């Protein structure tokens, strides 16, 4: 899995309600996006043997109104699935048959209505619209399948920075940004995220997206860094001292006589236990074998991981 895949899967899981409200406001009114259950790692094998189909994100959630043609679940609530595929390659065509196949697999397995959405991070379909997959047998068209999509590169970053939606501030980094305002708007995106009142983890996820994708060169990066140390952006400075870094400082202070690596291991253990509960003994053993460089990387990864398995520490 590419880094951007995991980053955006984590972002959408954490900010799902904001994602739907940002791009599909009418659907946000009809679906209860605050009660989503993520069906992690949906895998469909090709019988009898073959490649597995692994879906990016599948969420099950209640509808706010009856869904014609489908029976309600227990308690009289209608349930639905939202399937999101994150696409970053240079061509959109491969996504169309994949969305159609995934739709059929989900319908067959769960018997629930499915809302399919494609998210294009780079080159692909543009804007917010509906795309169509069709199959033809000469002049006969037995299949016509539609799915909704968001193509970030064609959207206006300024417009989304002005919206009251924290996810939009981060995703603006992949939208059209006026070249003469790159540094100014990058600083503004980080300032808004820092002052959002969200948890440290959520602000880290949003800020890291801006840091990773805001399209500036080295000179513009230095200019941006110079702006961020001014008083107006003091909140960004505080945000950049991440939860992990605060823990590392504490760990290094406690373990400095025994070396930085041990201090980092101690801090990592505390953070892992806070995130995932009591750790099996094997985790401590694995940490003990990691180099200082590996510990530093793990410290970054732990903030976006959803489980020990995501970090390779589950066995």
VEXTOR-951777 format. One record per atom (N, C-alpha, C): x, y, z. Coordinates in pm, whole numbers, padded with zeros to 5 digits, always signed. Each point is the difference from the previous one (the first is absolute). Example, Ala and Ser with C-alpha at 12.3 -4.5 7.8 and 13.67 -1.06 7.14 Angstrom:
// VEXTOR-951777
+01319-00569+00780 -00089+00119+00000 +00090+00120+00000 -00035+00105-00072 +00082+00119+00006 -00077+00109+00073 
***
This chain:
// VEXTOR-951777
+00085-00120+00000 -00085+00120+00000 +00088+00125+00000 -00032+00093-00084 +00076+00124-00004 -00036+00085+00121 +00098+00090+00038 -00022+00085+00117 -00126+00084-00015 -00023+00053-00123 -00117+00087-00016 -00129-00077+00019 +00000-00129-00036 -00120-00081+00020 -00038-00004+00147 +00096-00035+00085 -00028-00010+00143 -00035+00136+00059 +00071+00103-00045 -00026+00134+00053 -00145+00043-00027 -00046-00020-00122 -00134+00047-00034 -00108-00093+00052 +00029-00128+00013 -00096-00090+00063 -00021+00041+00145 +00109+00033+00069 -00010+00044+00139 -00075+00132+00009 +00031+00093-00089 -00069+00130+00001 -00150-00016-00018 -00041-00083-00095 -00143-00015-00027 -00070-00072+00114 +00066-00099+00059 -00061-00066+00117 -00023+00100+00112 +00100+00083+00026 -00009+00094+00112 -00095+00116-00031 -00012+00037-00126 -00080+00117-00039 -00106-00039-00102 -00064-00114+00022 -00097-00049-00098 -00119+00094-00014 -00055+00044+00112 -00116+00090-00007 +00037+00128-00074 +00120+00051+00027 +00045+00121-00069 +00020-00025-00150 +00048-00119-00034 +00021-00035-00141 -00132+00002-00077 -00101-00066+00055 -00129-00007-00069 -00064+00139-00006 +00005+00074+00111 -00059+00134+00002 +00072+00094-00098 +00130-00018-00014 +00080+00089-00084 -00033-00017-00149 -00015-00124-00042 -00014-00027-00143 -00139-00048-00043 -00076-00054+00094 -00132-00056-00033 -00101+00042+00106 -00024+00130+00009 -00080+00056+00109 -00140-00061+00007 -00062-00026-00114 -00136-00056+00001 -00001-00139+00063 +00105-00077-00024 +00008-00134+00059 +00030+00009+00150 +00073+00101+00041 +00029+00017+00142 -00127+00022+00080 -00102+00057-00062 -00127+00022+00068 -00083-00128+00010 +00026-00096-00088 -00083-00121-00005 +00066-00120+00068 +00130+00010+00027 +00074-00107+00066 +00051+00048+00135 -00002-00088+00099 +00052+00034+00133 +00149-00031+00002 +00080+00096-00044 +00144-00021-00015 +00074-00001+00133 -00069+00028+00108 +00064-00004+00133 +00001-00140+00058 -00068-00095-00065 -00012-00135+00056 +00055-00105-00096 +00109+00031-00068 +00054-00093-00098 +00079-00112+00067 -00019-00121-00049 +00078-00116+00042 +00089-00040-00117 +00132+00008+00019 +00091-00032-00109 +00021-00149-00009 -00023-00053-00119 +00020-00142-00026 +00141-00014-00057 +00097-00008+00092 +00140+00008-00039 +00043-00117-00087 +00087+00033-00094 +00067-00100-00083 -00098-00096-00065 -00102+00055-00065 -00093-00084-00074 +00075-00072-00112 -00001-00132+00005 +00074-00080-00097 -00095-00098-00066 +00003-00005-00132 -00082-00094-00076 +00091-00084-00088 +00013-00130+00028 +00086-00084-00084 -00067-00034-00132 +00082-00022-00101 -00050-00048-00129 +00002-00152+00002 -00116-00066+00005 +00000-00145+00007 +00035-00061-00136 +00061-00125-00003 +00047-00070+00119 +00133+00055+00050 +00081+00052-00091 +00125+00064+00038 +00019+00123-00088 +00063+00100+00055 +00021+00120-00079 +00033+00118+00088 +00012+00117-00062 +00032+00120+00076 -00115+00039+00092 +00035+00055+00114 -00102+00047+00093 -00040+00143-00035 -00124+00033+00025 -00048+00137-00016 -00005+00064+00138 +00084+00099+00023 +00006+00068+00129 -00054+00142-00019 -00105+00031+00071 -00063+00131-00015 +00062+00100+00097 +00011+00125-00042 +00064+00101+00084 -00079+00027+00127 -00122+00046-00013 -00082+00037+00115 -00145-00040-00024 -00056-00072+00095 -00142-00035-00005 -00059+00030+00137 -00097+00089+00005 -00065+00036+00125 -00147-00037-00002 -00049-00052+00112 -00143-00030+00015 -00059+00102+00095 -00111+00061-00038 -00057+00107+00081 -00151+00007-00020 -00071+00061+00096 -00146+00012-00011 -00040+00111-00097 -00114-00018-00061 -00061+00106-00081 -00099+00076+00087 -00019+00127-00031 -00093+00083+00078 -00143-00011-00050 -00020-00070-00111 -00134-00016-00057 -00009-00137-00065 -00121-00051-00022 -00015-00132-00063 +00067-00005-00138 +00051-00118-00034 +00061-00022-00131 -00091-00094-00079 -00072+00050-00099 -00095-00084-00075 +00070-00122-00060 -00070-00114+00009 +00053-00123-00058 +00085-00081+00094 +00025+00053+00122 +00082-00071+00097 -00074-00005+00134 +00004-00114+00068 -00067-00009+00130 +00083+00066+00108 -00064+00049+00106 +00076+00058+00111 +00067-00109+00083 +00104+00039+00072 +00065-00091+00093 -00080-00002+00129 +00052-00071+00100 -00068-00004+00130 -00013+00142+00055 -00113+00028+00059 -00024+00132+00054 -00057+00097-00102 -00025-00050-00121 -00062+00085-00101 +00094+00097-00069 +00132-00022+00014 +00097+00089-00063 +00049-00060-00131 +00009+00082-00102 +00056-00045-00127 +00151+00017+00002 +00072-00100-00046 +00146+00005-00005 +00048+00009-00144 +00118+00058-00018 +00059+00012-00133 +00151-00014+00012 +00064-00025-00113 +00146-00005-00009 +00050+00117-00082 +00114+00055+00041 +00071+00099-00082 +00136-00061-00033 +00028-00013-00129 +00126-00058-00046 +00082+00111-00064 +00123+00022+00050 +00088+00105-00052 +00129-00064-00049 +00034+00026-00125 +00128-00043-00055 +00086+00123-00026 +00125-00006+00043 +00094+00111-00015 +00091-00029-00118 -00003+00087-00100 +00071-00025-00125 +00104+00109-00024 +00126-00040-00019 +00104+00098-00026 +00076-00019-00130 -00014-00113-00073 +00072-00013-00127 -00041+00105-00103 +00068+00000-00114 -00021+00103-00100 -00122-00024-00089 -00060-00116+00006 -00115-00029-00085 -00120-00040+00084 -00117+00051-00041 -00122-00028+00076 -00065-00130-00041 +00026-00047-00123 -00075-00113-00055 +00000-00125+00088 +00113-00041+00061 -00003-00124+00078 -00097+00004+00118 -00032+00118+00049 -00089+00008+00115 -00143-00040-00036 -00043+00027-00120 -00140-00024-00036 -00041-00146+00016 +00068-00096-00064 -00040-00140+00020 +00021-00046+00143 +00098+00057+00069 +00024-00040+00139 -00115+00044+00090 -00051+00119-00023 -00113+00048+00079 -00124-00086-00025 -00021-00036-00125 -00116-00083-00035 +00010-00137+00065 +00117-00062-00009 +00018-00132+00059 -00016+00006+00152 +00057+00101+00062 -00010+00014+00145 -00145+00021+00043 -00073+00078-00077 -00142+00023+00031 -00076-00132+00003 +00021-00083-00100 -00070-00128-00006 +00040-00092+00115 +00128-00001+00034 +00046-00083+00111 -00063+00044+00132 -00006+00130+00023 -00059+00052+00124 -00149-00026+00006 -00068+00018-00112 -00144-00025-00001 -00030-00147+00028 +00081-00088-00058 -00024-00142+00019 +00029-00042+00143 +00105+00055+00059 +00037-00042+00135 -00095+00056+00105 -00037+00127-00010 -00074+00065+00108 -00147+00023-00030 -00040+00001-00125 -00139+00025-00032 -00047+00139+00034 +00093+00095+00011 -00033+00138+00035 +00024+00092-00119 -00068+00115-00003 +00030+00097-00105 +00142+00054+00018 +00067+00027-00111 +00141+00042+00002 +00014+00134-00071 +00066+00095+00066 +00035+00127-00062 +00148-00006-00038 +00032-00013-00130 +00141-00010-00042 +00059+00137-00032 +00121+00024+00052 +00067+00129-00019 +00146-00025-00038 +00047+00068-00103 +00141-00001-00036 +00064+00132+00038 +00119-00006+00060 +00073+00121+00039 +00131+00004-00079 +00011+00099-00088 +00120+00016-00082 +00091+00104+00064 +00120-00043+00037 +00093+00090+00068 +00082+00083-00098 +00032-00058-00114 +00086+00068-00096 -00070+00005-00135 +00064-00051-00104 -00061+00003-00133 -00113-00101-00006 -00109+00037-00064 -00115-00089-00012 -00122+00080-00038 -00114-00038+00052 -00121+00077-00024 +00002+00127+00083 -00062+00104-00052 +00008+00132+00062 -00130+00041+00067 +00013+00074+00110 -00117+00058+00066 -00082-00102+00076 -00128+00029+00016 -00094-00086+00072 -00113-00034-00096 -00016-00128-00029 -00098-00037-00101 -00030-00149+00010 -00064-00053-00103 -00033-00142-00009 +00067-00057-00125 +00069-00112+00017 +00064-00068-00112 -00079-00127-00031 +00016-00051-00121 -00080-00113-00047 +00091-00111-00053 -00033-00121+00040 +00062-00120-00058 -00106-00075-00079 +00032-00034-00125 -00095-00069-00086 +00064-00122-00064 -00083-00099-00027 +00042-00116-00079 -00099-00016-00115 +00054-00033-00117 -00084-00012-00119 +00019-00136-00067 -00107-00052-00053 +00003-00118-00086 -00057+00047-00133 +00091+00040-00092 -00038+00072-00120 -00084+00122+00037 -00119+00015-00055 -00078+00119+00033 -00076-00013+00132 +00001-00120+00059 -00072-00022+00126 +00091+00040+00117 -00056+00074+00097 +00075+00043+00117 -00057-00069+00124 +00056-00115+00041 -00055-00071+00115 +00036+00064+00134 +00106+00082+00003 +00046+00056+00128 +00018+00151-00013 -00059+00072+00092 +00029+00142+00020 +00007+00023+00150 +00118+00034+00048 +00025+00018+00143 +00056+00139+00024 -00054+00068+00100 +00045+00135+00034 +00063+00002+00138 +00102+00082+00015 +00058+00025+00133 +00037+00148+00009 -00002+00052+00119 +00034+00140+00022 +00150+00013+00019 +00051+00116-00031 +00145+00018+00017 +00034+00143+00039 +00119+00013+00059 +00060+00130+00030 +00139+00000-00062 +00027+00095-00088 +00133+00018-00056 +00062+00125+00059 +00087-00017+00099 +00052+00115+00075 +00077+00101-00085 +00082-00042-00098 +00085+00099-00070 -00076+00111-00072 -00127-00021-00033 -00076+00103-00072 -00076+00094+00092 -00001-00028+00129 -00075+00083+00094 +00082+00122+00042 -00069+00104+00044 +00063+00128+00036 +00038-00002+00147 +00130+00001+00028 +00049-00005+00138 -00050+00118+00082 -00005+00118-00059 -00044+00118+00074 -00143-00018+00049 -00085-00052-00085 -00140-00023+00037 -00010-00095+00120 +00080-00105+00000 -00010-00099+00107 +00069+00046+00128 +00097+00088-00011 +00060+00058+00120 -00097+00095+00069 -00094+00054-00074 -00098+00092+00057 -00120-00072+00061 -00013-00129-00027 -00111-00076+00057 +00027-00034+00146 -00106-00026+00074 +00013-00038+00141 +00007-00153+00009 +00106-00055-00058 +00016-00145-00004 +00148-00031+00010 +00042-00059+00113 +00142-00022+00025 +00066-00090-00104 -00073-00102-00046 +00058-00089-00099 +00029+00075-00130 -00088+00092-00036 +00022+00079-00121 +00127+00082+00006 +00037+00047+00119 +00124+00077+00013 +00121-00085-00034 -00003-00126+00041 +00113-00090-00029 +00000-00044-00146 -00117-00037-00052 -00008-00047-00138 +00027+00110-00102 -00005+00125+00045 +00034+00111-00090 +00141-00014-00054 +00084-00075+00070 +00139-00019-00044 +00008-00074-00133 -00106-00071-00039 -00001-00072-00127 -00089+00067-00104 -00050+00120+00031 -00087+00072-00092 +00078+00106-00077 -00071+00075-00084 +00062+00109-00075 +00029+00116+00096 +00127+00038+00009 +00042+00108+00089 +00064+00109-00086 -00042+00125+00014 +00065+00107-00076 +00150+00003+00027 +00082-00002-00104 +00145-00011+00017 +00057+00117+00080 -00061+00118-00015 +00053+00117+00071 -00046+00005+00146 -00080-00101+00043 -00048-00001+00139 +00034-00132+00071 +00092-00076-00057 +00031-00131+00056 +00044+00008+00146 +00093+00087+00030 +00052+00011+00136 -00106+00056+00094 -00065+00106-00042 -00104+00064+00082 -00111-00099+00037 -00049-00074-00099 -00111-00092+00025 +00044-00123+00077 +00124-00043-00020 +00051-00111+00081 +00004+00037+00147 +00047+00120+00029 +00003+00047+00139 -00142+00011+00056 -00093+00047-00082 -00138+00015+00045 -00064-00135+00029 +00027-00099-00084 -00055-00134+00023 +00049-00054+00134 +00128+00014+00027 +00056-00051+00126 -00053+00079+00119 -00018+00131-00017 -00053+00083+00110 -00141-00043+00036 -00082-00025-00100 -00139-00040+00025 -00004-00138+00066 +00084-00092-00044 +00004-00133+00061 +00045+00010+00145 +00104+00080+00025 +00052+00013+00136 -00104+00059+00095 -00083+00090-00050 -00101+00064+00085 -00135-00068-00002 -00007-00120-00054 -00129-00067-00019 -00061-00055+00129 +00081-00017+00104 -00053-00058+00123 -00012-00150-00003 +00051-00064-00105 -00003-00146-00009 +00105-00062+00091 -00006-00131+00016 +00099-00071+00080 +00137+00009-00066 +00105-00026+00079 +00136+00002-00055 +00013-00095-00118 -00058-00119+00013 +00013-00100-00107 -00066+00048-00129 -00121+00056+00011 -00070+00045-00120 +00070+00119-00064 +00050+00091+00081 +00073+00113-00057 +00129-00047-00066 +00064-00101+00059 +00120-00056-00061 -00032-00057-00138 -00108-00077-00010 -00037-00061-00127 -00024+00105-00108 -00071+00106+00035 -00028+00107-00096 +00127+00077-00036 +00076+00035+00102 +00123+00076-00023 +00102-00078-00080 +00008-00131+00025 +00095-00083-00074 -00038-00009-00147 -00129+00001-00029 -00046-00001-00139 +00046+00127-00072 -00017+00114+00066 +00046+00126-00059 +00151-00002-00019 +00072-00046+00102 +00146-00002-00007 +00049-00090-00113 -00069-00112-00021 +00045-00098-00100 -00034+00041-00142 -00112+00071-00021 -00050+00021-00135 -00005+00145-00047 +00022+00096+00091 -00007+00139-00047 +00112+00022-00102 -00034+00045-00122 +00097-00001-00111 +00095+00119-00001 +00096-00001+00091 +00098+00109+00007 +00141-00056-00016 +00089+00085-00053 +00140-00041-00015 +00079+00035+00125 +00130-00025-00003 +00081+00022+00120 +00002+00146+00043 +00009+00090-00097 +00000+00142+00034 -00131+00043+00063 -00110-00047-00054 -00132+00032+00056 -00018-00065+00136 +00059-00118+00017 -00007-00066+00132 +00071+00084+00104 +00115+00056-00034 +00072+00085+00095 -00082+00126+00030 -00064+00055-00102 -00085+00118+00021 -00118-00035+00091 -00060-00116-00022 -00111-00043+00084 +00046-00020+00144 +00113-00065+00018 +00053-00022+00135 +00023+00133+00071 +00046+00101-00075 +00022+00132+00060 -00130+00064+00045 -00107-00021-00074 -00131+00054+00037 -00054-00070+00125 +00021-00130+00007 -00061-00078+00108 +00061+00027+00137 +00115+00068+00006 +00059+00032+00130 -00048+00136+00051 -00084+00069-00076 -00052+00128+00046 -00116-00021+00096 -00036+00107+00073 -00100-00011+00107 -00135-00047-00052 -00041+00044-00118 -00131-00038-00054 -00012-00152-00015 +00112-00067-00017 -00003-00145-00025 +00058-00080+00116 -00009+00057+00119 +00053-00069+00118 -00071-00133+00024 -00127-00007-00037 -00073-00126+00017 +00057-00111-00086 +00053+00035-00117 +00062-00100-00087 +00126-00053+00064 +00078+00089+00063 +00121-00044+00067 -00033-00101+00109 -00104+00029+00077 -00040-00093+00106 -00050-00131-00058 -00075+00007-00110 -00052-00121-00063 +00112-00087-00053 +00106+00063-00050 +00110-00076-00058 +00077-00079+00105 -00016+00038+00126 +00056-00084+00105 -00103-00109+00025 +00008-00107-00075 -00102-00103+00000 -00005-00075+00131 -00109-00074+00016 -00014-00084+00119 +00118-00093+00014 +00046-00055-00111 +00114-00092+00007 +00124+00073+00049 +00025+00121-00055 +00120+00072+00039 -00003+00035+00148 -00119+00036+00052 -00011+00028+00142 +00034-00125+00081 -00050-00114-00045 +00031-00125+00069 +00146-00035-00009 +00062+00026-00115 +00141-00028-00018 +00084+00084+00097 -00036+00128+00013 +00074+00086+00092 -00004-00057+00141 -00118-00044+00040 -00014-00058+00133 +00084-00127+00012 -00005-00084-00103 +00075-00125+00003 +00149+00023+00002 +00047+00096-00079 +00143+00029-00003 +00048+00053+00134 -00082+00085+00063 +00037+00052+00131 +00014-00112+00101 -00092-00097-00006 +00004-00111+00096 +00115-00096-00030 +00034-00014-00129 +00097-00102-00034 +00129+00053-00056 +00029+00128+00021 +00112+00061-00068 +00134-00063+00039 +00013-00045+00125 +00124-00061+00043 +00025-00132-00071 -00107-00062-00047 +00013-00131-00065 -00007+00012-00152 -00011+00122-00050 +00004+00020-00144 -00135+00038-00059 +00007+00068-00112 -00121+00049-00065 -00091-00113-00046 +00058-00108-00048 -00082-00110-00052 -00089-00057+00108 +00055-00020+00119 -00082-00055+00108 -00110+00097+00039 +00033+00129+00001 -00102+00098+00030 -00113-00002-00102 +00036-00016-00126 -00102-00007-00105 -00084-00126+00015 +00063-00111+00034 -00076-00123+00018 -00101+00015+00114 +00045+00062+00109 -00090+00018+00115 -00118+00089-00039 +00028+00107-00073 -00107+00090-00042 -00096-00069-00096 +00056-00078-00092 -00084-00072-00095 -00092-00099+00070 +00053-00070+00099 -00083-00095+00074 -00117+00071+00066 +00026+00117+00059 -00107+00076+00065 -00106+00042-00102 +00044+00047-00115 -00094+00046-00102 -00079-00116-00058 +00067-00112-00025 -00068-00118-00054 -00105-00052+00098 +00033-00002+00128 -00097-00045+00100 -00118+00096+00009 +00027+00129-00012 -00109+00098+00005 -00092-00015-00121 +00058-00036-00116 -00080-00013-00122 -00072-00134-00008 +00070-00110+00036 -00052-00133-00031 -00020-00091+00121 +00022+00053+00121 -00020-00082+00119 +00125-00079+00036 -00016-00092+00095 +00113-00080+00049 +00070-00070-00116 +00133+00008-00001 +00077-00055-00110 +00047-00142+00031 -00003-00089-00099 +00058-00132+00020 +00151+00011+00017 +00060-00097+00067 +00143+00003+00026 +00081+00007-00129 -00055-00057-00106 +00074-00004-00127 +00026+00140-00055 -00087+00097+00033 +00019+00136-00049 +00125+00061+00062 +00016-00016+00130 +00120+00051+00066 +00126-00063-00056 -00008-00129-00030 +00116-00069-00057 +00033+00055-00139 -00106+00026-00079 +00023+00055-00134 +00062+00139+00008 -00050+00083+00090 +00055+00134+00016 +00146-00005+00041 +00033-00099+00083 +00137-00014+00047 +00099-00031-00111 -00050-00053-00111 +00088-00035-00112 +00010+00110-00106 -00080+00106+00015 +00000+00107-00100 +00114+00098+00022 +00056+00048-00109 +00104+00102+00007 -00061+00135+00031 +00085+00098+00028 -00049+00134+00030 -00075+00058-00120 +00051-00023-00120 -00069+00049-00121 -00137-00064-00013 -00008-00130+00024 -00127-00071-00010 -00098+00048+00107 +00050+00030+00119 -00086+00050+00106 -00057+00137-00036 +00083+00083-00061 -00049+00132-00042 -00112-00013-00103 +00017-00091-00096 -00103-00020-00102 -00128-00056+00062 +00016-00094+00093 -00116-00058+00066 -00076+00107+00078 +00073+00094+00057 -00064+00109+00072 -00089+00084-00088 +00038+00016-00127 -00086+00073-00094 -00119-00086-00042 +00027-00128-00023 -00106-00089-00048 -00110-00021+00102 +00035+00002+00130 -00098-00034+00103 -00116+00099+00004 +00024+00121-00045 -00104+00102+00008 -00109-00018-00105 +00030-00072-00107 -00102-00023-00103 -00049-00143-00003 +00061-00087+00080 -00039-00142+00002 -00131-00017+00075 -00080-00096-00045 -00126-00032+00067 +00011-00125+00087 +00109-00073-00011 +00017-00123+00076 +00147-00036+00004 +00035-00095+00088 +00137-00050+00004 +00036-00067-00132 -00099-00058-00067 +00025-00066-00128 +00051+00099-00104 -00053+00123+00003 +00045+00101-00095 +00148+00032+00017 +00052-00023+00121 +00140+00029+00031 +00088-00124-00013 -00060-00113-00035 +00076-00124-00007 +00037-00055+00135 -00078+00034+00104 +00030-00043+00137 -00105-00095+00056 -00076-00063-00088 -00111-00083+00047 +00040-00144+00027 +00121-00037-00032 +00042-00137+00030 +00149-00004+00030 
***
